[in-house]
Amino acid sequence: MTETALTTTHGGQVATVDIDAAFADFLRLRVAEGDASPATVRAYYSHVKAFAAWCAGQRIDPATADAGALELYRRERFVAL
């Protein structure tokens, strides 16, 4: 994966998050007891990247997207398929 940063605002504060590091932590802690296959890592990363791109187009901060934003994303994604 390439190094990617996400700049997010939350509560008026601006923070830059290293997406790759945060995602690696997620996979290590939450997926397949830290033993996710390379194909799983690629698939998850692809999904997260697509969601972040959609959020940018909607002017939504992906780090603070609410359930309504996730529902809209899923609806648009599945209708588009």
Secondary structure, 3 states (H helix, E strand, C coil): CCCCEEEEEECCEEEEEEHHHHHHHHHHHHCHHHCCCHHHHHHHHHHHHHHHHHHHHHCCCHHHCCHHHHHHHHHHHHHHC
